[in-house]
Amino acid sequence: MQWYELFDKEREPSENQVNEYVDSPLWGKLNDYLKQTYNIKPKLAYSGCAMDKGMWKGWNIKYKKSGKSLCTLYPKQGYILALIPIGVREMNEAELLMPLCTDYTKELFKRSGGQTGKSLAFEVQDENVLHDMKNLIEIRVKTK
C-alpha cells in the first residue's frame, strides 16, 4: 500500500508509524544526523501533489535551518526519497564535490537542471549515497 493511501491529509502519521513504514536503518541514520548536526526538529507537512504517480504525494518531513531548506524526506517502503535543493550560491562548491561522489550522485546532478540551481531527488538505498547527501547538505548550511 502506498504511503499516501495509509495517511491522508486528516491523519498525520506518528514518528513510529513513519519508521515502521520505511523500515530502513538509513532512515534513522539520516534523521539522527540532521537533528543532531544542525540542532533542528523535523516538521511534518502534507503534499497533495499527484505528479510522478504519487511519488511526492502524502506526508513528508522537512528540515530547515535559519529559514533555509536542507532537505525534504519522503517515506517509501524500504528506502528514503530525499529532495535536496542546491541554490545558485552553492553550485560551484557542489560541482567541485561531484568527482568525490558516487556515480549515482554524479548522474543525478548531471540530469537535474534549472535556471536558479538544482533540486536533486535521491533514492537513498545505500550508505555511500547517504554520505553524498550529507556532504551536499553541508554545502547548504555549514556545521559549527
DSSP file with accessible surface (Angstrom, degrees, kcal/mol):
  #  RESIDUE AA STRUCTURE BP1 BP2  ACC     N-H-->O    O-->H-N    N-H-->O    O-->H-N    TCO  KAPPA ALPHA  PHI   PSI    X-CA   Y-CA   Z-CA
    1    1 A M              0   0  141      0, 0.0     2,-0.1     0, 0.0     5,-0.0   0.000 360.0 360.0 360.0 138.5    0.0    0.0    0.0
    2    2 A Q    >>  -     0   0   86      1,-0.1     4,-1.3    74,-0.0     3,-1.0  -0.382 360.0-118.7 -72.2 150.7    1.3    3.5   -0.9
    3    3 A W  H >> S+     0   0    4      1,-0.3     4,-1.8     2,-0.2     3,-0.7   0.909 113.9  52.9 -54.0 -47.6    2.2    6.0    1.8
    4    4 A Y  H 34 S+     0   0   57     53,-0.3    -1,-0.3     1,-0.3    54,-0.1   0.728 106.2  55.1 -68.2 -18.0   -0.4    8.5    0.8
    5    5 A E  H <4 S+     0   0  106     -3,-1.0    -1,-0.3     1,-0.1     3,-0.2   0.785 108.0  48.5 -81.8 -28.3   -3.1    5.8    0.9
    6    6 A L  H << S+     0   0   56     -4,-1.3     2,-0.5    -3,-0.7    -2,-0.2   0.848 121.9  29.9 -77.2 -38.2   -2.2    4.9    4.6
    7    7 A F  S  < S-     0   0   12     -4,-1.8    52,-0.3    52,-0.0    -1,-0.3  -0.892  74.3-170.9-130.8 101.6   -2.2    8.5    5.9
    8    8 A D    >   -     0   0   81     -2,-0.5     3,-1.7    -3,-0.2    -3,-0.1  -0.170  47.9 -81.9 -81.0-176.7   -4.5   11.0    4.2
    9    9 A K  T 3  S+     0   0  133      1,-0.3     3,-0.1    -5,-0.1    -1,-0.1   0.810 130.3  48.1 -58.2 -32.3   -4.4   14.8    4.9
   10   10 A E  T 3  S+     0   0  162      1,-0.2     2,-0.6     2,-0.0    -1,-0.3   0.536 104.0  65.9 -87.0  -7.7   -6.5   14.5    8.0
   11   11 A R    <   -     0   0  127     -3,-1.7    -1,-0.2     2,-0.0     0, 0.0  -0.792  69.9-164.4-122.0  90.9   -4.5   11.6    9.5
   12   12 A E        -     0   0  119     -2,-0.6     2,-0.1    -3,-0.1    -4,-0.1  -0.549  20.5-125.8 -75.8 131.1   -1.0   12.7   10.4
   13   13 A P        -     0   0    3      0, 0.0     2,-0.1     0, 0.0    -1,-0.1  -0.422  17.9-123.8 -76.7 152.7    1.4    9.8   11.0
   14   14 A S     >  -     0   0   54     -2,-0.1     4,-2.1     1,-0.1     5,-0.2  -0.441  29.1-105.5 -83.9 168.0    3.5    9.4   14.2
   15   15 A E  H  > S+     0   0  119      1,-0.2     4,-2.6     2,-0.2     5,-0.2   0.910 123.2  52.4 -61.3 -39.3    7.2    9.1   14.1
   16   16 A N  H  > S+     0   0  108      1,-0.2     4,-2.6     2,-0.2    -1,-0.2   0.892 107.1  51.6 -63.8 -39.6    6.9    5.4   14.9
   17   17 A Q  H  > S+     0   0   64      2,-0.2     4,-2.0     1,-0.2    -1,-0.2   0.894 110.6  48.6 -65.7 -37.9    4.5    4.9   12.0
   18   18 A V  H  X S+     0   0    6     -4,-2.1     4,-2.6     2,-0.2     5,-0.3   0.953 112.0  49.2 -64.6 -47.9    7.0    6.6    9.6
   19   19 A N  H  X S+     0   0   56     -4,-2.6     4,-2.6     1,-0.2     5,-0.3   0.905 112.1  48.3 -58.1 -44.2    9.8    4.4   11.0
   20   20 A E  H  < S+     0   0  146     -4,-2.6    -1,-0.2     2,-0.2    -2,-0.2   0.890 112.3  48.7 -65.4 -39.5    7.8    1.2   10.6
   21   21 A Y  H  < S+     0   0   25     -4,-2.0    57,-0.5    -5,-0.2    -2,-0.2   0.946 116.7  40.4 -67.1 -47.7    6.7    2.1    7.0
   22   22 A V  H  < S-     0   0    0     -4,-2.6    56,-1.9    55,-0.2    -2,-0.2   0.936  81.4-175.8 -68.6 -45.9   10.2    3.0    5.8
   23   23 A D     <  +     0   0  135     -4,-2.6    -3,-0.1    -5,-0.3    -4,-0.1   0.913  35.3 124.7  50.1  52.3   11.9    0.1    7.7
   24   24 A S    >>  -     0   0   20     -5,-0.3     3,-1.1     1,-0.1     4,-1.0  -0.991  62.1-141.1-139.3 133.3   15.4    1.1    6.7
   25   25 A P  H 3> S+     0   0  102      0, 0.0     4,-2.1     0, 0.0     5,-0.1   0.801 103.5  65.1 -63.5 -24.3   18.4    1.7    9.0
   26   26 A L  H 3> S+     0   0   13      1,-0.2     4,-2.6     2,-0.2     5,-0.2   0.824  93.5  61.0 -67.1 -29.8   19.4    4.6    6.7
   27   27 A W  H <> S+     0   0   10     -3,-1.1     4,-2.5     2,-0.2     5,-0.2   0.957 108.2  42.0 -59.8 -50.9   16.2    6.4    7.6
   28   28 A G  H  X S+     0   0   27     -4,-1.0     4,-2.8     1,-0.2     5,-0.3   0.906 113.6  52.8 -64.4 -41.4   17.2    6.6   11.3
   29   29 A K  H  X S+     0   0   94     -4,-2.1     4,-2.3     2,-0.2    -1,-0.2   0.915 112.1  44.7 -60.9 -45.0   20.8    7.5   10.5
   30   30 A L  H  X S+     0   0    0     -4,-2.6     4,-2.6     2,-0.2     5,-0.2   0.944 115.2  46.7 -67.6 -46.0   19.7   10.4    8.3
   31   31 A N  H  X S+     0   0   13     -4,-2.5     4,-2.5    -5,-0.2     5,-0.2   0.931 114.4  47.3 -62.1 -45.8   17.1   11.7   10.7
   32   32 A D  H  X S+     0   0   79     -4,-2.8     4,-2.7    -5,-0.2     5,-0.4   0.918 111.8  51.4 -61.6 -42.7   19.5   11.4   13.7
   33   33 A Y  H  X S+     0   0   45     -4,-2.3     4,-2.8    -5,-0.3     5,-0.4   0.940 112.2  45.3 -59.4 -48.8   22.3   13.1   11.7
   34   34 A L  H  X S+     0   0    0     -4,-2.6     4,-1.6     1,-0.2     6,-0.5   0.923 115.7  46.4 -64.4 -43.6   20.1   16.0   10.7
   35   35 A K  H  X>S+     0   0   52     -4,-2.5     4,-0.8    -5,-0.2     5,-0.7   0.930 121.2  36.3 -63.8 -47.3   18.7   16.5   14.2
   36   36 A Q  H  <5S+     0   0  150     -4,-2.7    -2,-0.2    -5,-0.2    -3,-0.2   0.914 118.8  46.2 -77.0 -43.0   22.0   16.3   16.0
   37   37 A T  H  <5S+     0   0   54     -4,-2.8   107,-0.4    -5,-0.4    -3,-0.2   0.904 127.8  25.8 -68.6 -40.8   24.3   18.0   13.5
   38   38 A Y  H  <5S-     0   0    7     -4,-1.6    -1,-0.2    -5,-0.4    -2,-0.2   0.404  97.9-129.1-106.8   0.9   22.0   21.0   12.8
   39   39 A N  T  <5 +     0   0  140     -4,-0.8     2,-0.3     1,-0.2    -3,-0.2   0.933  62.1 135.3  50.1  53.4   20.1   21.0   16.1
   40   40 A I      < -     0   0   22     -5,-0.7    -1,-0.2    -6,-0.5    -2,-0.1  -0.911  52.8-129.9-130.0 158.5   16.8   21.2   14.3
   41   41 A K        -     0   0  185     -2,-0.3    23,-0.4    23,-0.2     2,-0.1  -0.887  28.9-117.8-106.1 138.8   13.4   19.4   14.6
   42   42 A P        -     0   0   49      0, 0.0     2,-0.5     0, 0.0    21,-0.2  -0.384  23.8-145.8 -70.5 153.4   11.8   17.9   11.6
   43   43 A K  E     -A   62   0A 153     19,-2.2    19,-3.0    -2,-0.1     2,-0.3  -0.987   7.3-136.9-125.0 123.9    8.4   19.3   10.5
   44   44 A L  E     +A   61   0A  47     -2,-0.5     2,-0.3    17,-0.2    17,-0.2  -0.580  28.5 174.1 -76.2 139.5    5.7   17.1    9.0
   45   45 A A  E     -A   60   0A  25     15,-2.2    15,-2.9    -2,-0.3     2,-0.5  -0.987  25.2-130.3-143.8 151.0    3.9   18.6    6.0
   46   46 A Y  E     -A   59   0A  61     -2,-0.3     2,-0.5    13,-0.2    13,-0.2  -0.879  16.9-166.1-107.3 133.9    1.3   17.2    3.6
   47   47 A S  E     -A   58   0A  30     11,-2.0    11,-3.2    -2,-0.5    -2,-0.0  -0.976  12.6-168.1-118.1 127.6    1.7   17.5   -0.1
   48   48 A G        +     0   0   55     -2,-0.5     9,-0.2     9,-0.2     2,-0.1   0.316  42.2 137.6 -92.7   8.8   -1.3   16.8   -2.4
   49   49 A C        -     0   0   43      7,-0.3     7,-0.2     1,-0.2    -2,-0.1  -0.316  33.1-173.4 -61.0 126.2    1.0   16.7   -5.5
   50   50 A A     >  +     0   0   71      6,-0.1     4,-0.8    -2,-0.1     3,-0.4   0.296  40.2 127.1-104.4   8.8   -0.1   13.8   -7.7
   51   51 A M  H >>> +     0   0  129      1,-0.2     5,-0.8     2,-0.2     4,-0.7  -0.228  66.8  21.3 -63.2 156.1    2.9   14.2  -10.2
   52   52 A D  H >45S-     0   0   99      1,-0.2     3,-1.5     2,-0.2    -1,-0.2   0.904 135.4 -56.7  54.0  48.2    5.0   11.2  -11.0
   53   53 A K  H 345S-     0   0  195     -3,-0.4    -1,-0.2     1,-0.3    -2,-0.2   0.860 105.0 -51.7  56.8  38.5    2.5    8.5  -10.0
   54   54 A G  H X<5S+     0   0    4     -4,-0.8     3,-0.8    -3,-0.5    -1,-0.3   0.606  96.5 139.5  79.7  10.3    2.1    9.8   -6.4
   55   55 A M  T <<5S+     0   0   41     -3,-1.5    -3,-0.1    -4,-0.7    -2,-0.1   0.851  81.7  30.0 -56.7 -35.2    5.9    9.9   -5.8
   56   56 A W  T 3 <S+     0   0   44     -5,-0.8    -7,-0.3    -7,-0.2    -1,-0.3   0.441  97.7 111.1-104.5  -2.1    5.6   13.2   -4.0
   57   57 A K    <   +     0   0   65     -3,-0.8   -53,-0.3    -6,-0.3    -9,-0.2  -0.494  61.2  26.1 -79.9 143.0    2.1   12.8   -2.6
   58   58 A G  E    S-A   47   0A   0    -11,-3.2   -11,-2.0    -2,-0.2     2,-0.2  -0.596 102.1 -15.3 110.1-168.5    1.4   12.4    1.1
   59   59 A W  E     +A   46   0A  20    -52,-0.3     2,-0.3   -13,-0.2   -13,-0.2  -0.484  61.5 178.8 -74.3 136.9    3.2   13.3    4.3
   60   60 A N  E     -A   45   0A   2    -15,-2.9   -15,-2.2    -2,-0.2     2,-0.5  -0.866  26.6-121.6-132.1 169.5    6.8   14.4    4.1
   61   61 A I  E     -AB  44  73A  11     12,-2.7    12,-3.3    -2,-0.3     2,-0.4  -0.965  24.8-160.3-119.8 120.3    9.4   15.5    6.6
   62   62 A K  E     -AB  43  72A  68    -19,-3.0   -19,-2.2    -2,-0.5     2,-0.5  -0.827   4.9-162.7-104.9 139.2   11.0   18.9    6.1
   63   63 A Y  E     + B   0  71A   0      8,-2.5     7,-2.8    -2,-0.4     8,-1.3  -0.984  16.7 170.6-120.0 122.4   14.3   20.0    7.6
   64   64 A K  E     - B   0  69A 122     -2,-0.5     2,-0.4   -23,-0.4     5,-0.2  -0.970  15.2-167.8-130.9 147.7   15.1   23.7    7.7
   65   65 A K  E >  S- B   0  68A  55      3,-2.5     3,-2.1    -2,-0.3   -25,-0.1  -0.992  77.8 -13.2-136.2 124.0   17.8   25.7    9.4
   66   66 A S  T 3  S-     0   0  121     -2,-0.4    -1,-0.1     1,-0.3     3,-0.1   0.876 129.5 -53.7  53.4  40.2   17.7   29.5    9.7
   67   67 A G  T 3  S+     0   0   73      1,-0.2     2,-0.5     0, 0.0    -1,-0.3   0.459 114.4 119.3  78.3   0.5   14.9   29.6    7.1
   68   68 A K  E <   -B   65   0A  69     -3,-2.1    -3,-2.5    72,-0.0     2,-0.4  -0.862  66.1-124.7-104.0 129.4   16.9   27.6    4.6
   69   69 A S  E     +B   64   0A  33     -2,-0.5    -5,-0.2    -5,-0.2     3,-0.1  -0.559  26.0 179.4 -73.1 122.5   15.6   24.2    3.4
   70   70 A L  E     -     0   0A   0     -7,-2.8     2,-0.3    -2,-0.4    -1,-0.2   0.875  63.2 -42.6 -85.2 -47.4   18.2   21.5    4.0
   71   71 A C  E     -B   63   0A   0     -8,-1.3    -8,-2.5    13,-0.2     2,-0.4  -0.962  43.0-129.7-171.9 163.5   16.1   18.7    2.5
   72   72 A T  E     -BC  62  83A   9     11,-1.9    11,-2.9    -2,-0.3     2,-0.4  -0.999  23.5-151.0-126.1 129.7   12.7   17.1    2.4
   73   73 A L  E     -BC  61  82A   0    -12,-3.3   -12,-2.7    -2,-0.4     9,-0.2  -0.879   5.4-163.1-106.9 133.7   12.3   13.4    3.1
   74   74 A Y  E     - C   0  81A  21      7,-3.5     7,-2.1    -2,-0.4     2,-0.2  -0.962  23.5-126.1-115.7 115.7    9.5   11.3    1.5
   75   75 A P  E     + C   0  80A   1      0, 0.0     2,-0.3     0, 0.0   -72,-0.2  -0.410  34.6 172.3 -64.7 131.9    8.9    7.9    3.2
   76   76 A K  E >   - C   0  79A  13      3,-1.4     3,-1.0    -2,-0.2     2,-0.6  -0.949  44.6 -88.6-133.0 154.6    9.0    5.0    0.9
   77   77 A Q  T 3  S-     0   0  122     -2,-0.3   -55,-0.2     1,-0.3   -54,-0.1  -0.530 110.7  -5.2 -69.0 113.8    8.8    1.3    1.7
   78   78 A G  T 3  S+     0   0   45    -56,-1.9     2,-0.3    -2,-0.6    -1,-0.3   0.336 131.7  39.3  88.5  -5.7   12.4    0.1    2.3
   79   79 A Y  E <  S-C   76   0A  44     -3,-1.0    -3,-1.4   -55,-0.1     2,-0.4  -0.943  75.5-107.5-159.3 179.0   14.1    3.4    1.4
   80   80 A I  E     -CD  75 124A   0     44,-1.4    44,-3.0    -2,-0.3     2,-0.6  -0.943  12.4-152.7-117.7 138.2   14.0    7.2    1.5
   81   81 A L  E     -CD  74 123A   4     -7,-2.1    -7,-3.5    -2,-0.4     2,-0.4  -0.967  25.4-173.4-105.2 119.6   13.3    9.6   -1.3
   82   82 A A  E     -CD  73 122A   0     40,-2.8    40,-3.2    -2,-0.6     2,-0.6  -0.976  16.3-155.9-123.0 130.3   15.1   12.8   -0.4
   83   83 A L  E     -CD  72 121A  43    -11,-2.9   -11,-1.9    -2,-0.4    38,-0.2  -0.920  13.8-176.7-105.4 120.4   14.9   16.1   -2.2
   84   84 A I  E     - D   0 120A   0     36,-2.7    36,-3.0    -2,-0.6     2,-0.3  -0.973  14.8-146.3-119.9 119.9   17.9   18.4   -1.7
   85   85 A P  E     - D   0 119A  30      0, 0.0     2,-0.5     0, 0.0    34,-0.2  -0.639   7.1-162.8 -83.3 140.3   17.9   21.9   -3.2
   86   86 A I  E     - D   0 118A   3     32,-3.6    32,-2.7    -2,-0.3     2,-0.0  -0.974  15.9-153.0-121.5 111.2   21.2   23.3   -4.5
   87   87 A G  E >>  - D   0 117A  20     -2,-0.5     4,-0.9    30,-0.2     3,-0.8  -0.248  30.8 -98.9 -79.9 171.7   21.0   27.1   -4.9
   88   88 A V  H >> S+     0   0   95     28,-0.7     3,-0.8     1,-0.3     4,-0.5   0.894 122.9  54.9 -57.2 -41.2   23.0   29.3   -7.3
   89   89 A R  H 34 S+     0   0  234      1,-0.2     4,-0.3     2,-0.1    -1,-0.3   0.775 112.0  43.6 -65.4 -27.8   25.4   30.3   -4.4
   90   90 A E  H <> S+     0   0   13     -3,-0.8     4,-2.5     1,-0.1    -1,-0.2   0.526  88.7  92.7 -92.9  -7.7   26.1   26.6   -3.7
   91   91 A M  H <X S+     0   0   29     -4,-0.9     4,-2.6    -3,-0.8     5,-0.2   0.901  83.5  48.9 -59.8 -45.7   26.5   25.5   -7.3
   92   92 A N  H  X S+     0   0  121     -4,-0.5     4,-2.0     1,-0.2    -1,-0.2   0.931 114.2  46.0 -61.4 -45.0   30.3   26.0   -7.6
   93   93 A E  H  > S+     0   0   89     -4,-0.3     4,-1.5     1,-0.2    -1,-0.2   0.897 112.2  51.5 -65.7 -38.0   31.0   24.1   -4.4
   94   94 A A  H  X S+     0   0    0     -4,-2.5     4,-1.4     1,-0.2    -2,-0.2   0.910 108.6  51.4 -64.6 -40.7   28.6   21.3   -5.4
   95   95 A E  H  < S+     0   0  100     -4,-2.6    -1,-0.2     1,-0.2    -2,-0.2   0.887 108.5  51.5 -64.2 -37.5   30.3   21.0   -8.8
   96   96 A L  H  < S+     0   0  137     -4,-2.0    -1,-0.2     1,-0.2    -2,-0.2   0.813 109.0  52.1 -68.0 -29.0   33.7   20.7   -7.0
   97   97 A L  H >< S+     0   0   26     -4,-1.5     3,-2.1     1,-0.2     4,-0.4   0.795  88.3  83.2 -75.2 -28.5   32.3   18.0   -4.8
   98   98 A M  G >< S+     0   0   17     -4,-1.4     3,-2.0     1,-0.3    -1,-0.2   0.824  80.3  60.3 -53.4 -40.7   31.0   15.8   -7.7
   99   99 A P  G 3  S+     0   0   92      0, 0.0    -1,-0.3     0, 0.0    -2,-0.1   0.790 106.4  50.6 -60.2 -20.1   34.3   14.0   -8.5
  100  100 A L  G <  S+     0   0  143     -3,-2.1    -2,-0.2    -4,-0.2     2,-0.1   0.495  98.7  89.9 -92.5  -4.0   34.3   12.6   -4.9
  101  101 A C  S <  S-     0   0    9     -3,-2.0    28,-0.1    -4,-0.4    27,-0.0  -0.397  85.7 -88.1 -92.4 168.3   30.7   11.4   -5.2
  102  102 A T     >  -     0   0   33     26,-0.2     4,-2.5    -2,-0.1     5,-0.2  -0.239  38.6-110.2 -66.4 160.2   29.2    8.1   -6.3
  103  103 A D  H  > S+     0   0  126      1,-0.2     4,-2.5     2,-0.2     5,-0.2   0.874 120.1  58.3 -59.1 -37.0   28.3    7.5   -9.9
  104  104 A Y  H  > S+     0   0   82      2,-0.2     4,-2.4     1,-0.2    -1,-0.2   0.942 108.8  43.1 -57.8 -48.8   24.6    7.6   -8.9
  105  105 A T  H  > S+     0   0    0      1,-0.2     4,-2.8     2,-0.2     5,-0.2   0.909 112.2  53.4 -67.5 -40.5   25.0   11.1   -7.4
  106  106 A K  H  X S+     0   0   77     -4,-2.5     4,-2.4     2,-0.2    -1,-0.2   0.925 111.9  45.2 -58.8 -45.6   27.1   12.4  -10.4
  107  107 A E  H  X S+     0   0   84     -4,-2.5     4,-2.5     2,-0.2    -2,-0.2   0.913 112.7  50.7 -66.0 -41.8   24.4   11.2  -12.8
  108  108 A L  H  X S+     0   0    9     -4,-2.4     4,-1.8    -5,-0.2    -2,-0.2   0.928 111.9  47.7 -60.7 -44.5   21.6   12.7  -10.7
  109  109 A F  H  < S+     0   0   16     -4,-2.8    -2,-0.2     1,-0.2    -1,-0.2   0.914 111.9  50.1 -63.3 -42.6   23.5   16.0  -10.6
  110  110 A K  H  < S+     0   0  155     -4,-2.4    -2,-0.2    -5,-0.2    -1,-0.2   0.900 113.6  44.8 -64.0 -41.4   24.1   16.0  -14.3
  111  111 A R  H  < S+     0   0  160     -4,-2.5     2,-0.2    -5,-0.1    -1,-0.2   0.746  96.9  86.3 -76.1 -27.3   20.4   15.2  -15.1
  112  112 A S     <  +     0   0   20     -4,-1.8     2,-0.3    -5,-0.2     8,-0.1  -0.567  60.1 168.4 -77.5 140.3   19.0   17.8  -12.7
  113  113 A G        +     0   0   59     -2,-0.2     6,-0.3     6,-0.2     2,-0.2  -0.876  14.0 145.3-145.0 174.7   18.7   21.3  -14.1
  114  114 A G    >   -     0   0   57     -2,-0.3     3,-0.6     4,-0.1    -2,-0.0  -0.741  48.9-111.5 161.1 156.7   17.3   24.7  -13.5
  115  115 A Q  T 3  S+     0   0  189     -2,-0.2    -1,-0.1     1,-0.2     3,-0.1   0.808 116.2  35.6 -74.6 -32.5   17.9   28.3  -14.0
  116  116 A T  T 3  S-     0   0  114      1,-0.2   -28,-0.7    -3,-0.1     2,-0.3  -0.046 129.6 -62.7-115.5  30.8   18.3   29.1  -10.4
  117  117 A G  E <   -D   87   0A   9     -3,-0.6     2,-0.3   -30,-0.2    -1,-0.2  -0.856  64.2 -71.1 125.9-160.3   20.0   25.9   -9.1
  118  118 A K  E     -D   86   0A  33    -32,-2.7   -32,-3.6    -2,-0.3     2,-0.5  -0.955  18.1-148.5-135.7 153.3   19.1   22.3   -8.9
  119  119 A S  E     -D   85   0A  70     -2,-0.3     2,-0.6    -6,-0.3    -6,-0.2  -0.980  21.1-157.4-120.6 114.4   16.8   20.0   -6.9
  120  120 A L  E     -D   84   0A   0    -36,-3.0   -36,-2.7    -2,-0.5     2,-0.8  -0.829   3.7-158.7 -98.1 123.4   18.3   16.6   -6.5
  121  121 A A  E     -D   83   0A  30     -2,-0.6     2,-0.4   -38,-0.2   -38,-0.2  -0.848  16.9-166.6-104.1  98.9   15.8   13.7   -5.8
  122  122 A F  E     -D   82   0A   0    -40,-3.2   -40,-2.8    -2,-0.8     2,-0.8  -0.702  20.9-152.0 -88.7 134.1   17.8   11.0   -4.2
  123  123 A E  E     -D   81   0A  71     -2,-0.4     2,-0.9   -42,-0.2   -42,-0.2  -0.915  25.2-152.0 -97.1 102.8   16.6    7.4   -3.7
  124  124 A V  E     +D   80   0A   0    -44,-3.0   -44,-1.4    -2,-0.8   -98,-0.1  -0.704  43.3 137.4 -87.0 105.5   18.7    6.6   -0.6
  125  125 A Q        +     0   0  115     -2,-0.9     2,-0.3     1,-0.2    -1,-0.2   0.339  61.4  39.1-129.1   0.5   19.3    2.9   -0.6
  126  126 A D  S  > S-     0   0   74     -3,-0.1     4,-1.9     1,-0.1     3,-0.3  -0.989  78.5-111.7-150.5 162.6   23.0    2.7    0.5
  127  127 A E  H  > S+     0   0   89     -2,-0.3     4,-2.4     1,-0.2     5,-0.1   0.813 111.5  58.4 -61.0 -35.7   25.5    4.3    2.8
  128  128 A N  H  > S+     0   0  106      2,-0.2     4,-2.0     1,-0.2   -26,-0.2   0.903 107.5  45.6 -66.6 -40.0   27.5    5.8    0.0
  129  129 A V  H  > S+     0   0    5     -3,-0.3     4,-2.5     2,-0.2    -1,-0.2   0.904 110.9  54.1 -68.2 -39.3   24.6    7.8   -1.4
  130  130 A L  H  X S+     0   0    1     -4,-1.9     4,-2.3     1,-0.2    -2,-0.2   0.924 107.3  51.5 -59.1 -41.0   23.7    8.9    2.2
  131  131 A H  H  X S+     0   0  107     -4,-2.4     4,-2.1     1,-0.2    -1,-0.2   0.920 108.3  51.0 -62.2 -44.4   27.3   10.1    2.6
  132  132 A D  H  X S+     0   0    4     -4,-2.0     4,-2.2     1,-0.2    -1,-0.2   0.921 109.3  51.6 -58.4 -44.0   27.0   12.2   -0.7
  133  133 A M  H  X S+     0   0    0     -4,-2.5     4,-2.7     1,-0.2     5,-0.2   0.922 107.2  51.9 -60.5 -45.5   23.7   13.7    0.6
  134  134 A K  H  X S+     0   0   50     -4,-2.3     4,-2.3     1,-0.2    -1,-0.2   0.906 109.6  50.4 -59.0 -41.3   25.3   14.7    3.9
  135  135 A N  H  X S+     0   0   54     -4,-2.1     4,-1.2     2,-0.2    -1,-0.2   0.889 111.2  47.8 -65.3 -39.2   28.1   16.5    2.0
  136  136 A L  H  X S+     0   0    0     -4,-2.2     4,-1.3     2,-0.2    -2,-0.2   0.893 111.3  50.3 -69.1 -37.8   25.7   18.3   -0.2
  137  137 A I  H  X S+     0   0    0     -4,-2.7     4,-2.2     1,-0.2     3,-0.3   0.909 105.2  58.1 -65.0 -38.6   23.6   19.4    2.8
  138  138 A E  H  < S+     0   0   53     -4,-2.3    -1,-0.2     1,-0.2    -2,-0.2   0.844 101.7  55.7 -59.9 -33.4   26.8   20.6    4.5
  139  139 A I  H  < S+     0   0   14     -4,-1.2    -1,-0.2     1,-0.2     3,-0.2   0.896 107.5  49.8 -65.1 -38.4   27.3   22.9    1.5
  140  140 A R  H  < S+     0   0   27     -4,-1.3     2,-0.4    -3,-0.3    -2,-0.2   0.922 129.9  11.3 -68.5 -46.3   23.9   24.5    2.1
  141  141 A V  S  < S-     0   0   24     -4,-2.2    -1,-0.3   -71,-0.0     2,-0.1  -0.951  81.9-134.8-137.9 114.9   24.4   25.1    5.8
  142  142 A K        -     0   0  105     -2,-0.4     2,-0.2    -3,-0.2    -3,-0.1  -0.387  19.0-127.8 -68.9 142.9   27.8   24.8    7.3
  143  143 A T              0   0   51     -2,-0.1  -105,-0.1     1,-0.1    -1,-0.1  -0.522 360.0 360.0 -84.7 160.0   28.1   23.0   10.6
  144  144 A K              0   0  247   -107,-0.4    -1,-0.1    -2,-0.2     0, 0.0  -0.523 360.0 360.0 -86.2 360.0   29.8   24.6   13.6
